[in-house]
Amino acid sequence: MKVAAYYSTVDKPPYVWHDDSNCPTGKQIKDSDKAYGKPAGYTHCKDCNA
């Protein structure tokens, strides 16, 4: 299910943003490490973009 775009504030490259609630990588991001939006330089997660 599509959700508002979000990303991890503690990730290491490659930097990606997520927008699917079923994304396995996105599910691993703790709420305390999550920020919302699509930062410049970040790409769309391949799992979310499938």
Secondary structure, DSSP 8 states (H G I E B T S, - for coil): -EEEEEEESS--SS-EEEEETT-HHHHTS-GGGEEES--TT-EE-TTTT-
